[in-house]
Every structure is written in C-alpha cells, then in structure tokens.
Amino acid sequence: MFQYYQDRIASIDAERGVSPFLIDTHSRQHNYLRISLTERCNLRCFYCMPSEGIELSPPDHLLSDDEIIRLATLFVRNGVTKIRLTGGEPTVRKGIVEIVGRLNALRQYGLQSIGMTTNGIALHRKLPALVENGLTHLNISLDTLDPFKFEIMTRRMGHNAVLRSLHTALQSPELQSVKLNVVVMRGLNDHEVPDFVEMTRESRVSVRFIEFMPFTGNKWDKAKMVPTTELLARIQMRYPELRKGSDELNDTARSYIIPGHLGSFGFISSMSDHFCGSCNRLRLTADGQIKVCLFDAKEISLRDQMRSGVSDDSLLSTIGRAVRGKKEKHAGMEDIDVVTNRPMILIGGLHRPGPARSLQVSPRFRSLFVQPAVSAHPTAVRCFSTSSVGDTASPPLRLTHIDDSGRASMVDVGQKEPTRRTATASGRIVIPRIAYELVTGGRVEDDARESPTNADAASFRKAQEKARSKGDVLTVAQLAAIMGCKRTAELIPLCHPLQLSHIAVTLHPDSRTASDAPKEAEADFVEGTRSDVGLGQSSARLTYSIMCRATVSCEGKTGVEMEALTAVSVGLLTVWDMLKAVAGKEMIIQDILVEQKAGGRSGSFMRSFP
C-alpha cells in the first residue's frame, strides 16, 4: 500500500508542470538543468581555457555525488524534465556511470532525458555503460577534421579518439540523439564548414555550428566570429536544395536539412541572433553555484546552504530568488562581462585568486593564437626567402607548408632539379663547473680556488662515476646527433626524406669570461673566483658550455637545414641526458641556429656574428 501512494505522488509530481520557483519575471519556464560535474579537462582548447591556465577548486569545494543527486531531485520535483551533464570534461569525473544511473531513477518524478556534452577523448569505453544506465542524448565537441589543426586548437593529441567515440555513438540505437558541436572561428576552421555538412549525408548526426563567444581569458575578437547568416549563405552555394528543418520549443539551434542526407545541421547564434526570449536553461557549477545565464557573472551558492543544514524548502526559495533575478537578455557581444565572469571551462568552477591548485598550460602554446606584430621595415623578410628584398613583383609571403584551404601540406618538389646542398648549424648547452670537469676529465685550473678537501674529492669521484656510467659524454652525443639527423623526416612531419651523403658532427668544451658569455647564462653559470676581501678585487669570472656543430650534405631537391638543426638539437639533448644526474636543474640549451647554407634556388647564406 505504501508503494502505491509513493507511485501516485510521483505521478502527480510529473504531471503538474513547472513550479513557480522556476519561472522568472519574464514568464520563462525553466525545465532544463545543466550540471557541471568537474572543472578538470583532458584538453586545453584555447577558446575555453585561458592561456595562463586556471585555478582549480580544492576537492572539498566541489559537489559530492550525493549533493548532486539531492539538487537534481529538487529541480526535477519542481518541473525540470531535461538534465545535461557538462564540465570541464564530464567523463573524467570518477563515478560518472553511477551518477547517470542515480539520475535515471528520477524519471519517476518527471525527468525525461539525460544528456551529456563531452570532448569524446575518454568516451569510447564508457559509452555503453552510460547508455545502459540511462544516457539518452549525447553532444560531442569537435572543431576540426584535420588532426594537425586539432592539436593546435586543443593543445593535445586525440583526434582519432574523438572520431572513434563519434562512430561508437552513432552505432548506439538506444541514444535518441547524437550531435556534433563545432565552434567556428574565422581564418581558423570556417573553411571546414562544408566538410562537416557533408558528414550528414551518410550519418544520422546533427552538426551544430556555434558562434565564437567571449569568456574570461579566451581573447575573443569580433573579427574572429563568423555570423550565422554568412555561414548559411556559404552552405547554400554548395547545397542550394537545403531547407529549414523543424525546431523544438526552446531549442537553441536553428536546424536545416538537405534532401537525401540522413542527418541535419544547425546554427547556435548566441552572438548575432540570441535566443534569450525562449531560454529555459539553468546551470549548476561543479562547486555548487546556481548560474541563471551563461554570460551573467552573478552566482548564488547552493553548496554552502546545503552544508549549513538548510531544508529543501529553503534551497528552493534560494533557487527561486536566483531565477527571478534573471535578465530579459544578455548584454551585446561587445559588452559581455569577461572580467568577473568565469572562463568557459569553469562554468563549472570559480576563477578566484588564492592558494588553490593550479592547472597550468605549457608556455610553448601560449603564443599560438596571438597575432605577432608585423614590422614595416622592408628587410622584415625571413632569411631564406626566395623573394628578393624590395621586390614588389614578388608574391606576398606565405607559409609554404599550409595550402590555400589552411590544411597542413608537404611542399611539392617534384619539378625541381637535384643540386648539391649543404648546411651547417650550431648550438650550445651551458653547464656548471662540476659538469664541465666531468666532461673534460679533470679539475678546472684555478689558482684562486681553495684546494679540495677529502670530502670534496670523494664527492667529485662519486659524481664522475655516476655520469661516466652512461659512457663518454661527447662520443655518445656525437653518435646520437648523427642518428637523429638521419631520422629528421620521422621527427618533423612535413620534412622530405633525403638521401644524405655526409654528416659531420663535432662537440667540444668551451669556457669563456662572463663578459663574452650570453647574458642568459651569466647570472646562473658564472663561477666567481675567491675575492681578496680587503682589496675589493676579484679575478675574471668564467662560464662553461659544450658547443655542438653539425654540417650536412646531400644531392637533392630541397635543403638540409632541418637535418643540421635536428643533429645539433639531438646532440645537445643527449649531453643533457648524460649530465642530468649532476646538473639537471642548472643546464640551459641555447643559441641553436643555422650558420650557413649553400645550394638551391635561394642560393647561399652565411650568418654574420657580432
């Protein structure tokens, strides 16, 4: 009998519609809840994560599984029929399969669908269990079909993993919908829009093109945004037979179909044609804040209230207060708050100063999307350009390894005649005195240096044995440089394999006074001799390094500069590896450059040194 009444109450809850607490002052009913499960992500998409990284909340600041289910239950009992799990990347949350299963139990209160938005990297193996536990709708984010461009945009590998997850999803009949989210940016991936549309020919996928949106730290620029009207016009030129599809109530995308295609495509025009008037979405961040608008920085903590012991009725009152504060529409695209609002990845997760753990982005990626300053000086031409300086008839400079559509491309040298090619490159690794002594096999002569104690001598012998255990440093590095040179085409993707006729590599120790040393090395590696304290005098200071030089030759259709540079780089890295036991924190590799080259259409080049 008790079960009968429980089921009856659940049935009434499911039929009574949206609670007044989820209706704002503009009469919009909010029956869609997006729950961020984590702030973490296994990609570093530049438009989502600031280049300097984000500060992660401590684990105890995030909602627990039980807290997520409590809030989800409260929302569903008051009219929410659709829940979508987001992040960060939701699949990196421990226990996500179980969370989906517990949410699925809320169908008795009126929940109709459980969706998830994912980058697809870790989805492939988890998807069957997620679907079995109740997942009904899936959105996969993929902004390019080019694996090379994928690594640039996401700062990570994994393009094949995303495609594998998409294929698995499309083979899952239990999923009611599979959508592909594509953030479109002018000059970066907008030329791929027709290729994405073509995917709908054979697949029941819905591709959704999303306008580039401004968030904290993503360097949004109106010029990078491609309006929906422009994209639609481009697609219509290729597919003039396309027609408008039916849009669901409150749907953010304007859908289109092409006769004969199994799938569809659409546009999410958050910037150029917002859909605020029909918005039915609320957001719950990973740290328990309710956020009523993606572009509104205002938030109210439901987590803090739960942990203070308030009742569900009190929580519902707080939710109602937040919903009633929702504005009629967000600000214009140039007035959106990107200072106090969160970065996209933290809608889940508050971006705040303080001692929270930091998720850092490698510095080598930070300038990828920063437009370099262009010099107006007529000599601002790369050293090896085949164009003459000041030649107004020459075509504009372009990247030879990028084709007209923006894809990576190997240069076609088929029409060139083989010629004698040579190139010399050099570089150095600056090392501390003890490493220099180990390489040269003895102590550096220094009259002002105190005689070593027995303990110093024993320490030196121990370090020497440790470094020498790998072999003779310079000989091993020389062999490594030659081997690396021969494999350049395997290491650098768009280099041509060449039949090299000669490789000469030399490595030699070098010491010089600090005034002659590179400034970067001077502060950390100069070895000051003992000062005569009373006289205020000191001897000249020395800096120590290993110099590597490689000369490479071939009879071929393209130059060997890359082979020479690879030889030097591998040689110096090998020196680092050989000496890291005694100097791993102190060494610096620097000044890797091409000294000279000869042969080919661009002629000879010799670098002048000051």
C-alpha positions in Angstrom: 0.0 0.0 0.0 2.9 2.4 0.8 4.4 1.8 -2.6 1.0 2.6 -4.2 0.9 6.0 -2.6 4.5 6.7 -3.3 4.0 6.0 -7.0 0.8 8.1 -7.0 2.7 11.1 -5.6 5.4 10.7 -8.1 2.8 10.6 -10.9 1.2 13.8 -9.7 4.6 15.5 -9.4 5.4 14.5 -13.0 2.1 16.0 -14.3 1.9 19.3 -12.5 4.4 21.2 -14.7 7.0 23.8 -13.7 6.9 25.2 -10.2 6.6 28.9 -9.8 10.1 28.9 -8.3 11.5 28.0 -11.8 9.5 30.8 -13.6 11.3 34.2 -14.0 9.8 37.6 -14.1 9.6 37.4 -17.9 7.4 34.3 -17.7 10.1 31.9 -19.0 9.7 28.4 -17.6 13.0 26.7 -16.8 12.7 22.9 -17.2 16.3 22.3 -18.4 19.2 21.9 -15.9 22.9 21.7 -16.9 25.1 20.2 -14.2 28.9 20.6 -14.4 30.5 17.6 -12.8 34.1 18.7 -12.8 36.4 21.6 -13.5 39.0 19.3 -15.0 39.5 18.6 -18.7 41.9 16.4 -20.7 42.1 19.1 -23.5 43.2 22.7 -23.4 41.0 24.3 -26.1 42.2 27.9 -26.4 38.7 29.4 -26.6 37.6 27.6 -23.4 40.7 27.8 -21.2 42.8 30.9 -20.6 46.4 30.6 -21.9 47.7 31.1 -18.3 45.7 28.2 -17.0 43.0 28.1 -14.4 43.0 27.7 -10.6 41.2 24.5 -9.7 39.0 24.5 -6.6 40.1 22.1 -3.8 38.2 18.8 -4.0 36.1 19.5 -0.9 34.7 22.6 -2.6 33.1 20.6 -5.3 29.7 18.9 -5.0 29.7 15.3 -3.9 27.7 12.7 -5.7 25.0 12.8 -3.0 24.8 16.6 -3.2 24.4 16.5 -7.0 21.6 14.0 -6.7 19.9 16.0 -3.9 19.8 19.1 -6.0 18.9 17.3 -9.2 16.0 15.6 -7.3 14.8 19.0 -6.1 14.9 20.5 -9.5 13.1 17.6 -11.2 10.4 17.5 -8.5 9.8 21.2 -9.4 9.5 20.8 -13.1 12.9 20.1 -14.7 12.5 17.4 -17.4 15.9 17.5 -19.0 19.3 17.3 -17.4 22.6 17.6 -19.2 26.0 16.8 -17.7 28.9 19.0 -18.6 32.3 20.1 -17.3 35.2 20.7 -17.7 35.1 17.2 -19.2 32.4 15.1 -17.5 33.9 11.8 -18.4 36.9 12.5 -16.2 34.7 12.6 -13.1 35.0 9.4 -11.0 31.8 7.5 -10.7 30.1 9.2 -13.7 28.4 6.0 -14.7 26.9 5.6 -11.3 25.8 9.3 -11.3 23.9 8.7 -14.5 22.2 5.7 -13.0 21.1 7.6 -10.0 19.7 10.4 -12.2 17.9 7.9 -14.2 15.9 6.9 -11.1 14.4 10.4 -11.2 12.2 9.5 -14.2 9.5 8.6 -11.6 9.4 12.3 -10.8 9.1 13.5 -14.4 12.7 13.5 -15.8 12.5 12.7 -19.5 16.1 12.8 -20.8 19.7 12.7 -19.6 22.2 14.3 -21.9 26.0 14.8 -21.8 28.3 17.2 -23.6 31.8 15.7 -24.0 35.0 16.1 -26.0 35.0 12.4 -26.7 38.6 11.7 -25.7 37.7 9.2 -23.0 34.2 8.4 -24.0 34.7 5.3 -26.2 34.9 2.7 -23.5 32.5 4.3 -21.1 29.7 5.0 -23.5 28.0 1.5 -23.5 27.7 1.6 -19.6 26.5 5.2 -19.7 23.8 4.3 -22.2 22.8 1.2 -20.2 22.4 3.4 -17.1 20.1 5.9 -18.8 22.0 8.3 -21.0 19.7 9.4 -23.9 21.3 12.4 -25.6 24.9 13.0 -26.5 26.8 16.0 -27.8 30.4 15.6 -28.9 32.6 18.7 -29.4 34.9 18.6 -32.5 36.1 21.8 -34.1 38.2 20.4 -36.9 38.5 17.4 -39.1 42.2 18.0 -39.5 44.3 16.1 -36.9 47.2 18.6 -37.1 44.9 21.6 -36.5 43.2 19.6 -33.7 46.5 19.5 -31.8 46.9 23.3 -32.3 43.4 24.2 -31.2 43.2 21.8 -28.2 46.9 21.8 -27.3 46.7 18.0 -27.0 46.5 14.9 -29.2 43.4 12.7 -29.5 41.7 13.4 -32.8 41.3 9.7 -33.6 39.9 9.0 -30.2 37.1 11.6 -30.8 36.2 10.1 -34.2 36.1 6.7 -32.6 33.8 7.9 -29.9 31.5 9.5 -32.5 31.4 6.3 -34.5 30.5 4.3 -31.4 27.8 6.8 -30.5 26.2 6.6 -34.0 26.2 2.8 -33.7 24.2 3.0 -30.4 20.4 2.7 -31.2 19.5 3.5 -27.6 20.8 7.1 -28.0 17.9 9.3 -29.0 20.2 12.0 -30.4 23.9 12.4 -31.3 25.0 15.9 -32.1 28.4 17.3 -33.1 29.3 20.8 -31.7 31.6 22.9 -33.8 32.8 26.3 -32.6 33.5 28.3 -35.8 36.3 30.9 -36.0 37.2 33.0 -39.0 40.5 32.1 -40.6 41.0 29.0 -38.5 38.3 26.4 -39.2 35.5 28.2 -41.1 36.6 26.7 -44.4 35.8 23.3 -43.0 32.1 24.0 -42.6 31.1 22.3 -45.9 33.1 19.2 -44.8 31.1 19.0 -41.6 27.9 19.4 -43.5 28.9 16.6 -45.8 29.1 14.3 -42.8 25.4 14.4 -42.6 25.0 12.7 -45.9 25.7 9.2 -44.6 25.3 9.7 -40.8 22.3 10.4 -38.6 24.3 13.1 -36.9 23.2 16.7 -36.2 26.1 19.1 -36.7 25.7 22.4 -34.9 27.8 25.4 -35.8 28.4 27.6 -32.7 29.4 31.2 -32.9 32.7 32.0 -31.1 31.7 33.5 -27.8 33.5 35.8 -25.3 34.6 34.4 -22.0 37.3 35.4 -19.5 40.8 34.7 -20.9 39.9 33.5 -24.4 41.0 36.7 -26.2 37.6 37.0 -28.0 37.6 39.2 -31.1 34.6 40.1 -33.1 36.6 39.7 -36.2 37.1 36.0 -35.5 33.3 35.4 -35.2 31.5 34.2 -38.3 27.8 35.2 -38.2 25.2 32.5 -38.9 23.9 34.4 -41.9 27.3 34.3 -43.6 27.8 30.5 -42.9 24.3 29.7 -44.2 25.0 31.7 -47.4 28.2 29.7 -47.9 26.4 26.4 -47.4 23.6 27.3 -49.7 26.0 27.9 -52.5 27.1 24.3 -52.3 23.7 22.8 -51.3 21.0 25.1 -53.0 18.4 22.5 -52.2 18.7 22.8 -48.4 15.5 23.7 -46.5 14.6 24.7 -43.0 14.0 21.9 -40.5 11.6 21.9 -37.6 12.9 23.4 -34.4 11.9 22.1 -31.0 10.4 24.5 -28.5 13.2 26.3 -26.6 15.9 24.8 -28.9 19.0 26.9 -29.2 19.8 25.8 -32.7 18.1 26.7 -36.0 18.0 23.5 -37.9 18.4 22.7 -41.6 18.2 19.6 -43.7 19.4 18.6 -47.1 17.2 16.2 -49.1 18.8 12.8 -49.3 21.0 13.4 -46.3 20.5 11.2 -43.2 21.5 13.9 -40.7 20.9 17.6 -40.3 22.8 20.7 -39.4 22.0 23.9 -37.5 23.4 27.1 -36.0 23.6 28.3 -32.4 23.7 32.1 -32.9 24.4 33.2 -29.3 26.1 36.5 -30.5 24.5 37.6 -33.8 20.9 36.4 -33.1 20.5 35.5 -29.5 17.6 33.3 -28.2 17.2 34.8 -24.8 13.4 35.2 -25.2 12.9 31.4 -25.1 15.7 30.4 -22.8 14.7 27.6 -20.4 18.2 26.8 -19.0 19.7 26.9 -15.6 23.2 26.0 -14.7 24.7 24.3 -11.7 28.5 24.7 -11.5 30.9 22.0 -10.2 31.3 23.9 -6.9 27.6 24.2 -6.4 26.7 27.7 -7.7 23.5 28.3 -9.5 24.0 30.3 -12.6 20.9 31.6 -14.5 22.7 32.9 -17.6 25.9 31.8 -19.3 27.0 35.4 -19.7 26.0 36.7 -16.3 28.7 36.7 -13.7 26.2 36.6 -10.8 26.0 33.3 -8.9 24.4 32.0 -5.6 26.0 29.1 -3.7 23.6 26.2 -3.1 26.5 24.1 -1.8 27.1 26.4 1.2 23.5 26.3 2.1 23.3 22.5 1.9 26.3 22.2 4.1 24.9 24.6 6.6 22.0 22.1 7.1 19.1 24.0 5.4 16.0 22.2 4.2 14.9 21.6 0.7 12.3 24.3 1.0 15.0 26.8 1.9 17.1 25.7 -1.1 14.0 26.1 -3.3 13.5 29.6 -2.1 17.1 30.4 -2.9 16.7 28.9 -6.4 13.6 31.0 -6.9 15.3 34.2 -5.9 18.1 33.4 -8.4 15.6 32.7 -11.2 13.7 35.8 -10.6 16.9 37.8 -10.9 17.4 36.6 -14.5 17.6 39.4 -17.0 15.5 39.6 -20.1 18.5 39.1 -22.3 22.3 39.1 -22.1 24.5 42.1 -23.0 25.5 42.8 -26.6 28.5 40.8 -27.9 30.9 43.7 -27.2 29.6 44.5 -23.7 29.6 41.0 -22.2 31.4 40.8 -18.9 34.7 38.9 -19.5 36.3 40.3 -16.4 34.3 38.9 -13.5 32.6 36.1 -15.3 34.1 32.6 -15.3 36.2 31.2 -18.2 34.1 28.7 -20.2 35.8 25.7 -18.6 34.9 26.9 -15.1 31.2 27.1 -15.8 31.7 24.7 -13.5 34.4 26.1 -11.1 35.0 29.6 -9.7 38.0 31.5 -11.1 39.4 33.2 -8.0 42.8 34.3 -6.7 44.3 32.4 -3.8 46.2 29.2 -3.0 44.0 26.8 -5.0 45.8 24.2 -7.0 46.8 25.5 -10.4 46.2 23.8 -13.7 48.9 25.2 -16.0 49.2 25.4 -19.7 52.6 24.8 -21.2 54.3 28.2 -22.1 55.2 26.9 -25.6 51.5 27.0 -26.5 50.7 30.5 -25.1 51.5 32.4 -28.3 49.8 30.2 -30.8 46.8 32.5 -31.3 48.5 35.8 -30.5 48.9 37.8 -33.7 52.6 38.8 -34.0 53.5 42.4 -34.6 54.4 43.0 -38.3 57.5 45.1 -39.0 57.1 47.8 -41.5 60.8 47.7 -42.3 61.5 46.4 -45.9 64.0 43.9 -44.6 61.5 42.1 -42.4 61.7 39.0 -44.7 62.8 35.6 -43.4 66.4 34.8 -44.0 65.9 32.0 -46.5 63.1 33.5 -48.6 63.3 33.0 -52.3 61.9 36.5 -52.8 64.3 39.4 -53.1 64.1 42.2 -50.5 62.2 45.1 -52.0 60.9 43.1 -55.0 57.5 44.5 -55.4 56.6 42.0 -58.1 57.1 39.1 -55.7 54.0 37.4 -54.3 53.2 38.1 -50.7 54.9 35.9 -48.1 53.0 32.8 -47.1 53.6 29.6 -45.1 54.7 27.0 -47.7 53.5 24.1 -45.6 49.9 25.4 -45.4 47.7 25.0 -48.5 45.1 27.5 -49.7 42.4 25.9 -47.5 44.5 26.1 -44.4 45.5 22.5 -44.2 49.0 21.2 -43.5 50.7 20.2 -46.7 54.1 18.9 -47.8 55.8 21.1 -50.4 55.8 19.6 -53.8 59.5 19.5 -55.0 58.8 17.1 -57.9 59.7 19.7 -60.6 62.9 20.7 -59.0 66.3 19.5 -60.3 68.7 17.9 -57.7 71.6 20.1 -56.7 74.4 19.9 -54.2 73.0 21.1 -50.8 74.9 21.8 -47.6 74.1 23.4 -44.3 75.9 24.0 -41.0 74.0 24.5 -37.7 75.3 25.1 -34.2 74.2 25.4 -30.6 75.5 25.1 -27.1 74.5 23.8 -23.7 75.7 25.9 -20.8 76.7 23.8 -17.8 78.0 24.3 -14.3 81.7 23.9 -13.4 81.3 20.3 -12.0 79.7 19.1 -15.2 82.4 20.7 -17.2 85.0 19.0 -15.1 83.4 15.6 -15.6 83.3 16.1 -19.4 86.9 17.3 -19.7 88.1 14.6 -17.3 89.8 16.7 -14.7 89.5 19.8 -12.4 89.5 23.2 -13.9 92.7 25.0 -13.2 92.0 27.9 -10.9 94.9 29.3 -8.8 92.5 31.3 -6.6 90.3 28.2 -5.8 91.0 26.5 -2.5 92.4 23.0 -2.5 89.7 20.4 -2.4 89.1 18.6 0.9 89.0 14.8 1.0 85.2 15.0 1.2 85.1 17.3 -1.9 87.3 14.8 -3.8 85.2 11.9 -2.8 82.0 13.7 -3.9 83.6 14.6 -7.2 84.6 11.0 -7.8 81.1 9.8 -7.0 79.5 12.3 -9.4 82.1 11.4 -12.0 81.3 7.7 -11.8 77.6 8.4 -12.0 77.9 10.5 -15.1 80.5 8.2 -16.7 78.4 5.1 -16.2 76.4 6.1 -19.3 79.6 6.3 -21.4 81.8 9.0 -22.8 79.6 12.1 -22.9 80.8 13.7 -26.2 81.2 10.4 -28.1 77.7 9.3 -27.2 76.2 12.7 -28.0 78.0 12.8 -31.4 76.6 9.4 -32.4 73.1 10.5 -31.2 73.3 13.6 -33.3 74.2 11.6 -36.4 71.4 9.1 -35.8 68.9 11.9 -35.1 70.0 13.7 -38.3 69.2 10.7 -40.4 65.7 10.4 -38.9 64.7 14.1 -39.3 61.8 13.3 -41.7 60.3 10.9 -39.0 60.6 13.6 -36.3 59.4 16.7 -38.3 56.1 15.7 -40.0 56.4 17.7 -43.2 60.1 17.3 -43.9 61.1 15.3 -47.1 63.1 12.1 -46.6 66.6 12.8 -48.0 69.4 10.6 -49.1 72.2 12.3 -47.1 75.7 11.9 -48.4 77.7 13.3 -45.5 77.1 14.2 -41.8 79.9 15.7 -39.7 79.2 16.5 -36.0 81.7 17.9 -33.5 81.2 18.7 -29.8 83.8 20.5 -27.8 84.0 22.0 -24.3 84.2 25.8 -24.2 85.0 28.2 -21.4 84.9 32.0 -21.6 84.8 35.0 -19.4 81.5 36.3 -18.3 81.7 39.4 -20.5 81.9 37.2 -23.6 79.2 34.8 -22.4 75.5 35.0 -23.4 73.6 37.2 -20.9 71.0 34.4 -20.2 73.8 32.2 -18.8 75.8 34.9 -17.0 73.6 35.1 -13.9 73.4 31.4 -13.1 76.6 29.8 -14.5 79.5 32.2 -14.0 81.9 30.8 -11.4 83.4 33.7 -9.4 86.8 33.1 -8.0 87.7 33.9 -4.5 87.8 37.7 -3.9 90.5 39.4 -1.9 88.1 40.9 0.6 90.3 43.6 1.9 91.3 44.9 -1.5 87.8 44.7 -3.2 89.3 42.9 -6.2 88.3 39.7 -7.9 89.5 37.6 -10.7 87.8 37.2 -14.1 84.7 35.0 -14.0 84.2 32.1 -16.3 81.2 30.4 -17.9 81.3 26.8 -19.2 79.5 25.1 -22.1 79.6 22.4 -24.7 79.4 23.6 -28.3 77.8 21.4 -30.9 78.2 22.0 -34.7 76.8 19.8 -37.5 77.4 20.0 -41.2 75.1 18.0 -43.5 75.3 17.5 -47.3 73.2 15.8 -50.0 72.4 15.8 -53.7 68.7 16.6 -53.5 65.7 18.8 -54.4 65.4 20.5 -51.1 67.7 21.9 -48.5 69.3 20.2 -45.4 68.9 23.0 -42.9 66.4 21.0 -40.9 68.7 18.0 -40.8 71.6 20.1 -39.5 69.3 21.7 -36.8 68.0 18.3 -35.8 71.5 16.9 -35.4 72.5 19.8 -33.1 69.3 19.6 -31.1 69.6 15.8 -30.5 73.3 16.1 -29.7 72.7 18.8 -27.0 69.7 16.9 -25.6 72.0 13.8 -25.3 74.6 15.9 -23.4 71.7 17.0 -21.1 70.7 13.4 -20.5 74.3 12.3 -19.8 74.9 15.0 -17.3 71.4 15.4 -15.6 72.5 13.3 -12.7 74.8 16.0 -11.5 73.5 19.2 -13.2 69.8 18.5 -14.3 68.5 21.7 -12.7 71.2 24.1 -13.9 71.8 23.4 -17.6 70.5 25.7 -20.4 70.3 24.8 -24.1 70.6 27.9 -26.2 71.7 29.6 -29.5 70.6 26.8 -31.9 70.8 28.4 -35.3 71.8 27.9 -39.0 75.3 29.3 -39.5 75.4 28.8 -43.3 73.8 27.0 -46.2 74.6 26.5 -49.9 72.7 25.3 -52.9 69.1 25.5 -54.2 67.2 28.3 -55.8 67.6 30.7 -52.8 71.4 30.5 -53.1 74.0 30.7 -50.4 73.6 32.2 -46.9 76.2 32.9 -44.2 75.2 34.3 -40.8 77.3 37.2 -39.6 78.2 37.2 -35.9 78.9 40.3 -33.9 
